[in-house]
Amino acid sequence: MFICSSDCYDKSINRDIVETCVEGCNKPVKKATGILQKELDDLQAQLNRCAMTCFDKATQKFGPDPAKYTEAEGKQFNEQLLNCASSCVDDHIKLLPNIRKRLGDSYQKLLK
């Protein structure tokens, strides 16, 4: 990318041509960044949905108003929520190798 960009300055002194050339050099990096951002956004959204499901299950069990929980119920609620959310994280950590592979495959396609 940097060599490509520096070559743009050697080809022309016209600012518009140089700018267009440099933008062309940056396209693969922008595409790669977009691919990574989408994967991370998807992972975050999945993790958020899982955590919300944990919260929903806990509130269904203990009721929607934490102010009305007894001390014991509050502790049980927090414990259930923590255990469930931890399972969400563990499950999503297991997805990372597949995400890494998809990213690698996508990046290889960009290099061709």
PDB file as gemmi writes it, atoms N, CA and C in Angstrom:
CRYST1    1.000    1.000    1.000  90.00  90.00  90.00 P 1                      
ATOM      1  N   MET A   1       0.816  -1.180   0.000  1.00  0.00           N  
ATOM      2  CA  MET A   1       0.000   0.000   0.000  1.00  0.00           C  
ATOM      3  C   MET A   1       0.869   1.256   0.000  1.00  0.00           C  
ATOM      4  N   PHE A   2       1.896   1.287   0.837  1.00  0.00           N  
ATOM      5  CA  PHE A   2       2.722   2.493   0.925  1.00  0.00           C  
ATOM      6  C   PHE A   2       3.551   2.699  -0.339  1.00  0.00           C  
ATOM      7  N   ILE A   3       4.051   1.605  -0.889  1.00  0.00           N  
ATOM      8  CA  ILE A   3       4.812   1.718  -2.140  1.00  0.00           C  
ATOM      9  C   ILE A   3       3.882   2.173  -3.251  1.00  0.00           C  
ATOM     10  N   CYS A   4       2.697   1.587  -3.281  1.00  0.00           N  
ATOM     11  CA  CYS A   4       1.702   1.979  -4.281  1.00  0.00           C  
ATOM     12  C   CYS A   4       1.403   3.471  -4.155  1.00  0.00           C  
ATOM     13  N   SER A   5       1.189   3.934  -2.942  1.00  0.00           N  
ATOM     14  CA  SER A   5       0.879   5.353  -2.725  1.00  0.00           C  
ATOM     15  C   SER A   5       2.039   6.253  -3.121  1.00  0.00           C  
ATOM     16  N   SER A   6       3.248   5.846  -2.773  1.00  0.00           N  
ATOM     17  CA  SER A   6       4.398   6.687  -3.136  1.00  0.00           C  
ATOM     18  C   SER A   6       4.601   6.716  -4.645  1.00  0.00           C  
ATOM     19  N   ASP A   7       4.293   5.608  -5.311  1.00  0.00           N  
ATOM     20  CA  ASP A   7       4.382   5.584  -6.776  1.00  0.00           C  
ATOM     21  C   ASP A   7       3.409   6.576  -7.412  1.00  0.00           C  
ATOM     22  N   CYS A   8       2.295   6.822  -6.749  1.00  0.00           N  
ATOM     23  CA  CYS A   8       1.309   7.772  -7.281  1.00  0.00           C  
ATOM     24  C   CYS A   8       1.916   9.168  -7.428  1.00  0.00           C  
ATOM     25  N   TYR A   9       2.793   9.518  -6.520  1.00  0.00           N  
ATOM     26  CA  TYR A   9       3.403  10.850  -6.559  1.00  0.00           C  
ATOM     27  C   TYR A   9       4.459  10.949  -7.657  1.00  0.00           C  
ATOM     28  N   ASP A  10       4.996   9.804  -8.059  1.00  0.00           N  
ATOM     29  CA  ASP A  10       6.011   9.799  -9.113  1.00  0.00           C  
ATOM     30  C   ASP A  10       5.395   9.923 -10.504  1.00  0.00           C  
ATOM     31  N   LYS A  11       4.128   9.547 -10.629  1.00  0.00           N  
ATOM     32  CA  LYS A  11       3.495   9.480 -11.943  1.00  0.00           C  
ATOM     33  C   LYS A  11       2.989  10.825 -12.449  1.00  0.00           C  
ATOM     34  N   SER A  12       2.598  11.684 -11.543  1.00  0.00           N  
ATOM     35  CA  SER A  12       1.934  12.905 -11.997  1.00  0.00           C  
ATOM     36  C   SER A  12       2.101  14.017 -10.978  1.00  0.00           C  
ATOM     37  N   ILE A  13       2.072  15.211 -11.488  1.00  0.00           N  
ATOM     38  CA  ILE A  13       2.089  16.348 -10.574  1.00  0.00           C  
ATOM     39  C   ILE A  13       0.688  16.932 -10.417  1.00  0.00           C  
ATOM     40  N   ASN A  14      -0.264  16.381 -11.146  1.00  0.00           N  
ATOM     41  CA  ASN A  14      -1.646  16.820 -11.039  1.00  0.00           C  
ATOM     42  C   ASN A  14      -2.232  16.275  -9.734  1.00  0.00           C  
ATOM     43  N   ARG A  15      -2.669  17.152  -8.870  1.00  0.00           N  
ATOM     44  CA  ARG A  15      -3.160  16.784  -7.540  1.00  0.00           C  
ATOM     45  C   ARG A  15      -4.340  15.817  -7.614  1.00  0.00           C  
ATOM     46  N   ASP A  16      -5.266  16.037  -8.512  1.00  0.00           N  
ATOM     47  CA  ASP A  16      -6.447  15.173  -8.624  1.00  0.00           C  
ATOM     48  C   ASP A  16      -6.067  13.752  -9.026  1.00  0.00           C  
ATOM     49  N   ILE A  17      -5.129  13.634  -9.946  1.00  0.00           N  
ATOM     50  CA  ILE A  17      -4.683  12.308 -10.393  1.00  0.00           C  
ATOM     51  C   ILE A  17      -3.973  11.587  -9.250  1.00  0.00           C  
ATOM     52  N   VAL A  18      -3.133  12.308  -8.525  1.00  0.00           N  
ATOM     53  CA  VAL A  18      -2.427  11.710  -7.383  1.00  0.00           C  
ATOM     54  C   VAL A  18      -3.437  11.253  -6.333  1.00  0.00           C  
ATOM     55  N   GLU A  19      -4.409  12.091  -6.046  1.00  0.00           N  
ATOM     56  CA  GLU A  19      -5.413  11.763  -5.034  1.00  0.00           C  
ATOM     57  C   GLU A  19      -6.208  10.517  -5.428  1.00  0.00           C  
ATOM     58  N   THR A  20      -6.614  10.432  -6.670  1.00  0.00           N  
ATOM     59  CA  THR A  20      -7.349   9.269  -7.166  1.00  0.00           C  
ATOM     60  C   THR A  20      -6.485   8.014  -7.089  1.00  0.00           C  
ATOM     61  N   CYS A  21      -5.234   8.148  -7.445  1.00  0.00           N  
ATOM     62  CA  CYS A  21      -4.300   7.020  -7.401  1.00  0.00           C  
ATOM     63  C   CYS A  21      -4.134   6.518  -5.966  1.00  0.00           C  
ATOM     64  N   VAL A  22      -3.924   7.437  -5.021  1.00  0.00           N  
ATOM     65  CA  VAL A  22      -3.734   7.059  -3.610  1.00  0.00           C  
ATOM     66  C   VAL A  22      -5.002   6.394  -3.067  1.00  0.00           C  
ATOM     67  N   GLU A  23      -6.157   6.926  -3.419  1.00  0.00           N  
ATOM     68  CA  GLU A  23      -7.416   6.302  -2.988  1.00  0.00           C  
ATOM     69  C   GLU A  23      -7.517   4.870  -3.504  1.00  0.00           C  
ATOM     70  N   GLY A  24      -7.087   4.656  -4.737  1.00  0.00           N  
ATOM     71  CA  GLY A  24      -7.087   3.304  -5.298  1.00  0.00           C  
ATOM     72  C   GLY A  24      -6.163   2.375  -4.524  1.00  0.00           C  
ATOM     73  N   CYS A  25      -5.029   2.908  -4.094  1.00  0.00           N  
ATOM     74  CA  CYS A  25      -4.084   2.099  -3.312  1.00  0.00           C  
ATOM     75  C   CYS A  25      -4.668   1.715  -1.954  1.00  0.00           C  
ATOM     76  N   ASN A  26      -5.511   2.572  -1.412  1.00  0.00           N  
ATOM     77  CA  ASN A  26      -6.072   2.341  -0.080  1.00  0.00           C  
ATOM     78  C   ASN A  26      -7.303   1.443  -0.083  1.00  0.00           C  
ATOM     79  N   LYS A  27      -7.860   1.151  -1.245  1.00  0.00           N  
ATOM     80  CA  LYS A  27      -9.091   0.351  -1.315  1.00  0.00           C  
ATOM     81  C   LYS A  27      -8.964  -1.014  -0.639  1.00  0.00           C  
ATOM     82  N   PRO A  28      -7.897  -1.775  -0.884  1.00  0.00           N  
ATOM     83  CA  PRO A  28      -7.803  -3.083  -0.217  1.00  0.00           C  
ATOM     84  C   PRO A  28      -7.776  -2.971   1.311  1.00  0.00           C  
ATOM     85  N   VAL A  29      -7.097  -1.952   1.823  1.00  0.00           N  
ATOM     86  CA  VAL A  29      -7.038  -1.772   3.277  1.00  0.00           C  
ATOM     87  C   VAL A  29      -8.421  -1.404   3.814  1.00  0.00           C  
ATOM     88  N   LYS A  30      -9.123  -0.547   3.100  1.00  0.00           N  
ATOM     89  CA  LYS A  30     -10.474  -0.174   3.523  1.00  0.00           C  
ATOM     90  C   LYS A  30     -11.402  -1.385   3.501  1.00  0.00           C  
ATOM     91  N   LYS A  31     -11.275  -2.220   2.473  1.00  0.00           N  
ATOM     92  CA  LYS A  31     -12.097  -3.428   2.396  1.00  0.00           C  
ATOM     93  C   LYS A  31     -11.769  -4.371   3.550  1.00  0.00           C  
ATOM     94  N   ALA A  32     -10.481  -4.557   3.822  1.00  0.00           N  
ATOM     95  CA  ALA A  32     -10.060  -5.442   4.911  1.00  0.00           C  
ATOM     96  C   ALA A  32     -10.575  -4.925   6.251  1.00  0.00           C  
ATOM     97  N   THR A  33     -10.489  -3.628   6.452  1.00  0.00           N  
ATOM     98  CA  THR A  33     -10.982  -3.024   7.686  1.00  0.00           C  
ATOM     99  C   THR A  33     -12.487  -3.222   7.814  1.00  0.00           C  
ATOM    100  N   GLY A  34     -13.203  -3.072   6.715  1.00  0.00           N  
ATOM    101  CA  GLY A  34     -14.649  -3.282   6.724  1.00  0.00           C  
ATOM    102  C   GLY A  34     -15.024  -4.714   7.053  1.00  0.00           C  
ATOM    103  N   ILE A  35     -14.274  -5.657   6.506  1.00  0.00           N  
ATOM    104  CA  ILE A  35     -14.530  -7.076   6.780  1.00  0.00           C  
ATOM    105  C   ILE A  35     -14.315  -7.367   8.260  1.00  0.00           C  
ATOM    106  N   LEU A  36     -13.207  -6.881   8.807  1.00  0.00           N  
ATOM    107  CA  LEU A  36     -12.912  -7.085  10.228  1.00  0.00           C  
ATOM    108  C   LEU A  36     -13.987  -6.439  11.093  1.00  0.00           C  
ATOM    109  N   GLN A  37     -14.365  -5.220  10.768  1.00  0.00           N  
ATOM    110  CA  GLN A  37     -15.369  -4.512  11.561  1.00  0.00           C  
ATOM    111  C   GLN A  37     -16.704  -5.246  11.556  1.00  0.00           C  
ATOM    112  N   LYS A  38     -17.093  -5.794  10.405  1.00  0.00           N  
ATOM    113  CA  LYS A  38     -18.356  -6.537  10.330  1.00  0.00           C  
ATOM    114  C   LYS A  38     -18.308  -7.787  11.201  1.00  0.00           C  
ATOM    115  N   GLU A  39     -17.204  -8.509  11.151  1.00  0.00           N  
ATOM    116  CA  GLU A  39     -17.068  -9.713  11.986  1.00  0.00           C  
ATOM    117  C   GLU A  39     -17.157  -9.347  13.471  1.00  0.00           C  
ATOM    118  N   LEU A  40     -16.467  -8.283  13.858  1.00  0.00           N  
ATOM    119  CA  LEU A  40     -16.486  -7.871  15.265  1.00  0.00           C  
ATOM    120  C   LEU A  40     -17.872  -7.381  15.680  1.00  0.00           C  
ATOM    121  N   ASP A  41     -18.524  -6.638  14.804  1.00  0.00           N  
ATOM    122  CA  ASP A  41     -19.882  -6.169  15.096  1.00  0.00           C  
ATOM    123  C   ASP A  41     -20.843  -7.342  15.258  1.00  0.00           C  
ATOM    124  N   ASP A  42     -20.725  -8.333  14.371  1.00  0.00           N  
ATOM    125  CA  ASP A  42     -21.591  -9.513  14.451  1.00  0.00           C  
ATOM    126  C   ASP A  42     -21.350 -10.284  15.748  1.00  0.00           C  
ATOM    127  N   LEU A  43     -20.089 -10.462  16.107  1.00  0.00           N  
ATOM    128  CA  LEU A  43     -19.752 -11.171  17.341  1.00  0.00           C  
ATOM    129  C   LEU A  43     -20.313 -10.424  18.549  1.00  0.00           C  
ATOM    130  N   GLN A  44     -20.141  -9.114  18.566  1.00  0.00           N  
ATOM    131  CA  GLN A  44     -20.647  -8.302  19.674  1.00  0.00           C  
ATOM    132  C   GLN A  44     -22.170  -8.378  19.760  1.00  0.00           C  
ATOM    133  N   ALA A  45     -22.841  -8.324  18.627  1.00  0.00           N  
ATOM    134  CA  ALA A  45     -24.303  -8.404  18.616  1.00  0.00           C  
ATOM    135  C   ALA A  45     -24.780  -9.762  19.140  1.00  0.00           C  
ATOM    136  N   GLN A  46     -24.100 -10.829  18.736  1.00  0.00           N  
ATOM    137  CA  GLN A  46     -24.467 -12.168  19.212  1.00  0.00           C  
ATOM    138  C   GLN A  46     -24.264 -12.272  20.720  1.00  0.00           C  
ATOM    139  N   LEU A  47     -23.159 -11.745  21.198  1.00  0.00           N  
ATOM    140  CA  LEU A  47     -22.864 -11.781  22.627  1.00  0.00           C  
ATOM    141  C   LEU A  47     -23.891 -10.955  23.401  1.00  0.00           C  
ATOM    142  N   ASN A  48     -24.257  -9.811  22.876  1.00  0.00           N  
ATOM    143  CA  ASN A  48     -25.277  -8.980  23.526  1.00  0.00           C  
ATOM    144  C   ASN A  48     -26.619  -9.702  23.598  1.00  0.00           C  
ATOM    145  N   ARG A  49     -27.004 -10.372  22.499  1.00  0.00           N  
ATOM    146  CA  ARG A  49     -28.269 -11.112  22.502  1.00  0.00           C  
ATOM    147  C   ARG A  49     -28.244 -12.234  23.535  1.00  0.00           C  
ATOM    148  N   CYS A  50     -27.125 -12.915  23.627  1.00  0.00           N  
ATOM    149  CA  CYS A  50     -26.993 -13.998  24.601  1.00  0.00           C  
ATOM    150  C   CYS A  50     -27.120 -13.442  26.021  1.00  0.00           C  
ATOM    151  N   ALA A  51     -26.446 -12.333  26.291  1.00  0.00           N  
ATOM    152  CA  ALA A  51     -26.511 -11.720  27.619  1.00  0.00           C  
ATOM    153  C   ALA A  51     -27.929 -11.238  27.933  1.00  0.00           C  
ATOM    154  N   MET A  52     -28.620 -10.707  26.939  1.00  0.00           N  
ATOM    155  CA  MET A  52     -30.000 -10.267  27.156  1.00  0.00           C  
ATOM    156  C   MET A  52     -30.912 -11.457  27.449  1.00  0.00           C  
ATOM    157  N   THR A  53     -30.655 -12.578  26.797  1.00  0.00           N  
ATOM    158  CA  THR A  53     -31.425 -13.788  27.080  1.00  0.00           C  
ATOM    159  C   THR A  53     -31.187 -14.231  28.521  1.00  0.00           C  
ATOM    160  N   CYS A  54     -29.948 -14.136  28.977  1.00  0.00           N  
ATOM    161  CA  CYS A  54     -29.631 -14.466  30.373  1.00  0.00           C  
ATOM    162  C   CYS A  54     -30.423 -13.571  31.325  1.00  0.00           C  
ATOM    163  N   PHE A  55     -30.426 -12.284  31.029  1.00  0.00           N  
ATOM    164  CA  PHE A  55     -31.150 -11.335  31.873  1.00  0.00           C  
ATOM    165  C   PHE A  55     -32.646 -11.643  31.856  1.00  0.00           C  
ATOM    166  N   ASP A  56     -33.185 -11.930  30.671  1.00  0.00           N  
ATOM    167  CA  ASP A  56     -34.612 -12.253  30.560  1.00  0.00           C  
ATOM    168  C   ASP A  56     -34.962 -13.492  31.380  1.00  0.00           C  
ATOM    169  N   LYS A  57     -34.129 -14.520  31.300  1.00  0.00           N  
ATOM    170  CA  LYS A  57     -34.392 -15.748  32.063  1.00  0.00           C  
ATOM    171  C   LYS A  57     -34.364 -15.475  33.563  1.00  0.00           C  
ATOM    172  N   ALA A  58     -33.407 -14.667  33.995  1.00  0.00           N  
ATOM    173  CA  ALA A  58     -33.302 -14.358  35.424  1.00  0.00           C  
ATOM    174  C   ALA A  58     -34.500 -13.534  35.894  1.00  0.00           C  
ATOM    175  N   THR A  59     -34.916 -12.554  35.107  1.00  0.00           N  
ATOM    176  CA  THR A  59     -36.067 -11.743  35.528  1.00  0.00           C  
ATOM    177  C   THR A  59     -37.367 -12.546  35.461  1.00  0.00           C  
ATOM    178  N   GLN A  60     -37.448 -13.510  34.552  1.00  0.00           N  
ATOM    179  CA  GLN A  60     -38.634 -14.371  34.519  1.00  0.00           C  
ATOM    180  C   GLN A  60     -38.706 -15.236  35.778  1.00  0.00           C  
ATOM    181  N   LYS A  61     -37.553 -15.633  36.258  1.00  0.00           N  
ATOM    182  CA  LYS A  61     -37.512 -16.482  37.449  1.00  0.00           C  
ATOM    183  C   LYS A  61     -37.757 -15.683  38.730  1.00  0.00           C  
ATOM    184  N   PHE A  62     -37.148 -14.493  38.826  1.00  0.00           N  
ATOM    185  CA  PHE A  62     -37.185 -13.737  40.079  1.00  0.00           C  
ATOM    186  C   PHE A  62     -38.130 -12.536  40.054  1.00  0.00           C  
ATOM    187  N   GLY A  63     -38.622 -12.182  38.889  1.00  0.00           N  
ATOM    188  CA  GLY A  63     -39.500 -11.021  38.785  1.00  0.00           C  
ATOM    189  C   GLY A  63     -38.770  -9.841  38.169  1.00  0.00           C  
ATOM    190  N   PRO A  64     -39.543  -8.909  37.602  1.00  0.00           N  
ATOM    191  CA  PRO A  64     -38.933  -7.813  36.841  1.00  0.00           C  
ATOM    192  C   PRO A  64     -38.375  -6.670  37.689  1.00  0.00           C  
ATOM    193  N   ASP A  65     -38.693  -6.634  38.987  1.00  0.00           N  
ATOM    194  CA  ASP A  65     -38.275  -5.494  39.816  1.00  0.00           C  
ATOM    195  C   ASP A  65     -37.243  -5.921  40.855  1.00  0.00           C  
ATOM    196  N   PRO A  66     -35.956  -5.680  40.593  1.00  0.00           N  
ATOM    197  CA  PRO A  66     -34.914  -6.081  41.547  1.00  0.00           C  
ATOM    198  C   PRO A  66     -35.078  -5.452  42.929  1.00  0.00           C  
ATOM    199  N   ALA A  67     -35.759  -4.316  43.012  1.00  0.00           N  
ATOM    200  CA  ALA A  67     -35.961  -3.672  44.313  1.00  0.00           C  
ATOM    201  C   ALA A  67     -36.834  -4.530  45.233  1.00  0.00           C  
ATOM    202  N   LYS A  68     -37.610  -5.424  44.659  1.00  0.00           N  
ATOM    203  CA  LYS A  68     -38.502  -6.277  45.449  1.00  0.00           C  
ATOM    204  C   LYS A  68     -37.871  -7.618  45.823  1.00  0.00           C  
ATOM    205  N   TYR A  69     -36.663  -7.881  45.356  1.00  0.00           N  
ATOM    206  CA  TYR A  69     -35.999  -9.143  45.681  1.00  0.00           C  
ATOM    207  C   TYR A  69     -35.567  -9.120  47.144  1.00  0.00           C  
ATOM    208  N   THR A  70     -35.670 -10.290  47.761  1.00  0.00           N  
ATOM    209  CA  THR A  70     -35.054 -10.422  49.079  1.00  0.00           C  
ATOM    210  C   THR A  70     -33.542 -10.442  48.872  1.00  0.00           C  
ATOM    211  N   GLU A  71     -32.811 -10.347  49.939  1.00  0.00           N  
ATOM    212  CA  GLU A  71     -31.348 -10.382  49.820  1.00  0.00           C  
ATOM    213  C   GLU A  71     -30.896 -11.696  49.189  1.00  0.00           C  
ATOM    214  N   ALA A  72     -31.526 -12.787  49.600  1.00  0.00           N  
ATOM    215  CA  ALA A  72     -31.169 -14.103  49.049  1.00  0.00           C  
ATOM    216  C   ALA A  72     -31.516 -14.174  47.562  1.00  0.00           C  
ATOM    217  N   GLU A  73     -32.683 -13.644  47.184  1.00  0.00           N  
ATOM    218  CA  GLU A  73     -33.072 -13.644  45.772  1.00  0.00           C  
ATOM    219  C   GLU A  73     -32.127 -12.775  44.943  1.00  0.00           C  
ATOM    220  N   GLY A  74     -31.726 -11.655  45.503  1.00  0.00           N  
ATOM    221  CA  GLY A  74     -30.783 -10.777  44.806  1.00  0.00           C  
ATOM    222  C   GLY A  74     -29.468 -11.488  44.531  1.00  0.00           C  
ATOM    223  N   LYS A  75     -28.989 -12.211  45.526  1.00  0.00           N  
ATOM    224  CA  LYS A  75     -27.743 -12.965  45.341  1.00  0.00           C  
ATOM    225  C   LYS A  75     -27.925 -14.070  44.304  1.00  0.00           C  
ATOM    226  N   GLN A  76     -29.057 -14.776  44.368  1.00  0.00           N  
ATOM    227  CA  GLN A  76     -29.330 -15.840  43.399  1.00  0.00           C  
ATOM    228  C   GLN A  76     -29.471 -15.270  41.987  1.00  0.00           C  
ATOM    229  N   PHE A  77     -30.148 -14.132  41.887  1.00  0.00           N  
ATOM    230  CA  PHE A  77     -30.306 -13.466  40.590  1.00  0.00           C  
ATOM    231  C   PHE A  77     -28.939 -13.138  40.003  1.00  0.00           C  
ATOM    232  N   ASN A  78     -28.106 -12.495  40.810  1.00  0.00           N  
ATOM    233  CA  ASN A  78     -26.765 -12.116  40.338  1.00  0.00           C  
ATOM    234  C   ASN A  78     -25.930 -13.334  39.976  1.00  0.00           C  
ATOM    235  N   GLU A  79     -26.039 -14.382  40.773  1.00  0.00           N  
ATOM    236  CA  GLU A  79     -25.274 -15.600  40.498  1.00  0.00           C  
ATOM    237  C   GLU A  79     -25.737 -16.251  39.196  1.00  0.00           C  
ATOM    238  N   GLN A  80     -27.056 -16.345  39.013  1.00  0.00           N  
ATOM    239  CA  GLN A  80     -27.589 -16.932  37.780  1.00  0.00           C  
ATOM    240  C   GLN A  80     -27.160 -16.101  36.578  1.00  0.00           C  
ATOM    241  N   LEU A  81     -27.265 -14.786  36.703  1.00  0.00           N  
ATOM    242  CA  LEU A  81     -26.896 -13.901  35.600  1.00  0.00           C  
ATOM    243  C   LEU A  81     -25.409 -14.026  35.275  1.00  0.00           C  
ATOM    244  N   LEU A  82     -24.575 -14.059  36.299  1.00  0.00           N  
ATOM    245  CA  LEU A  82     -23.130 -14.184  36.093  1.00  0.00           C  
ATOM    246  C   LEU A  82     -22.772 -15.520  35.449  1.00  0.00           C  
ATOM    247  N   ASN A  83     -23.367 -16.596  35.931  1.00  0.00           N  
ATOM    248  CA  ASN A  83     -23.078 -17.921  35.363  1.00  0.00           C  
ATOM    249  C   ASN A  83     -23.516 -18.007  33.904  1.00  0.00           C  
ATOM    250  N   CYS A  84     -24.687 -17.488  33.624  1.00  0.00           N  
ATOM    251  CA  CYS A  84     -25.203 -17.538  32.253  1.00  0.00           C  
ATOM    252  C   CYS A  84     -24.347 -16.667  31.327  1.00  0.00           C  
ATOM    253  N   ALA A  85     -24.026 -15.461  31.769  1.00  0.00           N  
ATOM    254  CA  ALA A  85     -23.207 -14.564  30.944  1.00  0.00           C  
ATOM    255  C   ALA A  85     -21.814 -15.154  30.722  1.00  0.00           C  
ATOM    256  N   SER A  86     -21.279 -15.810  31.736  1.00  0.00           N  
ATOM    257  CA  SER A  86     -19.972 -16.464  31.580  1.00  0.00           C  
ATOM    258  C   SER A  86     -20.041 -17.564  30.528  1.00  0.00           C  
ATOM    259  N   SER A  87     -21.147 -18.299  30.512  1.00  0.00           N  
ATOM    260  CA  SER A  87     -21.335 -19.328  29.484  1.00  0.00           C  
ATOM    261  C   SER A  87     -21.409 -18.701  28.096  1.00  0.00           C  
ATOM    262  N   CYS A  88     -22.069 -17.543  28.007  1.00  0.00           N  
ATOM    263  CA  CYS A  88     -22.131 -16.833  26.722  1.00  0.00           C  
ATOM    264  C   CYS A  88     -20.722 -16.508  26.233  1.00  0.00           C  
ATOM    265  N   VAL A  89     -19.918 -15.971  27.127  1.00  0.00           N  
ATOM    266  CA  VAL A  89     -18.550 -15.599  26.755  1.00  0.00           C  
ATOM    267  C   VAL A  89     -17.764 -16.835  26.341  1.00  0.00           C  
ATOM    268  N   ASP A  90     -17.870 -17.903  27.127  1.00  0.00           N  
ATOM    269  CA  ASP A  90     -17.155 -19.141  26.788  1.00  0.00           C  
ATOM    270  C   ASP A  90     -17.575 -19.660  25.414  1.00  0.00           C  
ATOM    271  N   ASP A  91     -18.877 -19.644  25.148  1.00  0.00           N  
ATOM    272  CA  ASP A  91     -19.374 -20.109  23.846  1.00  0.00           C  
ATOM    273  C   ASP A  91     -18.852 -19.240  22.709  1.00  0.00           C  
ATOM    274  N   HIS A  92     -18.784 -17.951  22.929  1.00  0.00           N  
ATOM    275  CA  HIS A  92     -18.341 -17.045  21.869  1.00  0.00           C  
ATOM    276  C   HIS A  92     -16.825 -17.079  21.671  1.00  0.00           C  
ATOM    277  N   ILE A  93     -16.093 -17.391  22.716  1.00  0.00           N  
ATOM    278  CA  ILE A  93     -14.645 -17.576  22.566  1.00  0.00           C  
ATOM    279  C   ILE A  93     -14.379 -18.756  21.630  1.00  0.00           C  
ATOM    280  N   LYS A  94     -15.231 -19.772  21.709  1.00  0.00           N  
ATOM    281  CA  LYS A  94     -15.076 -20.940  20.837  1.00  0.00           C  
ATOM    282  C   LYS A  94     -15.305 -20.594  19.366  1.00  0.00           C  
ATOM    283  N   LEU A  95     -15.984 -19.489  19.101  1.00  0.00           N  
ATOM    284  CA  LEU A  95     -16.235 -19.065  17.722  1.00  0.00           C  
ATOM    285  C   LEU A  95     -15.028 -18.373  17.091  1.00  0.00           C  
ATOM    286  N   LEU A  96     -14.088 -17.923  17.907  1.00  0.00           N  
ATOM    287  CA  LEU A  96     -12.967 -17.131  17.394  1.00  0.00           C  
ATOM    288  C   LEU A  96     -12.126 -17.841  16.333  1.00  0.00           C  
ATOM    289  N   PRO A  97     -11.824 -19.147  16.468  1.00  0.00           N  
ATOM    290  CA  PRO A  97     -11.052 -19.790  15.393  1.00  0.00           C  
ATOM    291  C   PRO A  97     -11.755 -19.739  14.031  1.00  0.00           C  
ATOM    292  N   ASN A  98     -13.076 -19.917  14.023  1.00  0.00           N  
ATOM    293  CA  ASN A  98     -13.812 -19.833  12.752  1.00  0.00           C  
ATOM    294  C   ASN A  98     -13.793 -18.412  12.200  1.00  0.00           C  
ATOM    295  N   ILE A  99     -13.911 -17.449  13.082  1.00  0.00           N  
ATOM    296  CA  ILE A  99     -13.857 -16.046  12.648  1.00  0.00           C  
ATOM    297  C   ILE A  99     -12.482 -15.742  12.070  1.00  0.00           C  
ATOM    298  N   ARG A 100     -11.463 -16.215  12.751  1.00  0.00           N  
ATOM    299  CA  ARG A 100     -10.094 -15.994  12.263  1.00  0.00           C  
ATOM    300  C   ARG A 100      -9.909 -16.610  10.875  1.00  0.00           C  
ATOM    301  N   LYS A 101     -10.445 -17.804  10.690  1.00  0.00           N  
ATOM    302  CA  LYS A 101     -10.327 -18.464   9.378  1.00  0.00           C  
ATOM    303  C   LYS A 101     -11.063 -17.665   8.305  1.00  0.00           C  
ATOM    304  N   ARG A 102     -12.281 -17.232   8.621  1.00  0.00           N  
ATOM    305  CA  ARG A 102     -13.034 -16.428   7.645  1.00  0.00           C  
ATOM    306  C   ARG A 102     -12.284 -15.146   7.292  1.00  0.00           C  
ATOM    307  N   LEU A 103     -11.695 -14.511   8.299  1.00  0.00           N  
ATOM    308  CA  LEU A 103     -10.925 -13.292   8.037  1.00  0.00           C  
ATOM    309  C   LEU A 103      -9.729 -13.592   7.141  1.00  0.00           C  
ATOM    310  N   GLY A 104      -9.011 -14.665   7.455  1.00  0.00           N  
ATOM    311  CA  GLY A 104      -7.858 -15.045   6.639  1.00  0.00           C  
ATOM    312  C   GLY A 104      -8.254 -15.339   5.201  1.00  0.00           C  
ATOM    313  N   ASP A 105      -9.357 -16.066   5.035  1.00  0.00           N  
ATOM    314  CA  ASP A 105      -9.845 -16.373   3.680  1.00  0.00           C  
ATOM    315  C   ASP A 105     -10.230 -15.098   2.938  1.00  0.00           C  
ATOM    316  N   SER A 106     -10.905 -14.210   3.634  1.00  0.00           N  
ATOM    317  CA  SER A 106     -11.315 -12.946   3.008  1.00  0.00           C  
ATOM    318  C   SER A 106     -10.107 -12.104   2.623  1.00  0.00           C  
ATOM    319  N   TYR A 107      -9.116 -12.062   3.494  1.00  0.00           N  
ATOM    320  CA  TYR A 107      -7.913 -11.266   3.204  1.00  0.00           C  
ATOM    321  C   TYR A 107      -7.140 -11.856   2.031  1.00  0.00           C  
ATOM    322  N   GLN A 108      -7.105 -13.196   1.954  1.00  0.00           N  
ATOM    323  CA  GLN A 108      -6.420 -13.830   0.828  1.00  0.00           C  
ATOM    324  C   GLN A 108      -7.095 -13.468  -0.490  1.00  0.00           C  
ATOM    325  N   LYS A 109      -8.418 -13.419  -0.485  1.00  0.00           N  
ATOM    326  CA  LYS A 109      -9.147 -13.029  -1.697  1.00  0.00           C  
ATOM    327  C   LYS A 109      -8.824 -11.591  -2.090  1.00  0.00           C  
ATOM    328  N   LEU A 110      -8.621 -10.738  -1.106  1.00  0.00           N  
ATOM    329  CA  LEU A 110      -8.279  -9.341  -1.402  1.00  0.00           C  
ATOM    330  C   LEU A 110      -6.905  -9.223  -2.051  1.00  0.00           C  
ATOM    331  N   LEU A 111      -6.007 -10.132  -1.696  1.00  0.00           N  
ATOM    332  CA  LEU A 111      -4.639 -10.069  -2.219  1.00  0.00           C  
ATOM    333  C   LEU A 111      -4.545 -10.565  -3.652  1.00  0.00           C  
ATOM    334  N   LYS A 112      -5.561 -11.271  -4.112  1.00  0.00           N  
ATOM    335  CA  LYS A 112      -5.522 -11.822  -5.475  1.00  0.00           C  
ATOM    336  C   LYS A 112      -5.898 -10.780  -6.491  1.00  0.00           C  
TER     337      LYS A 112                                                      
END                                                                             
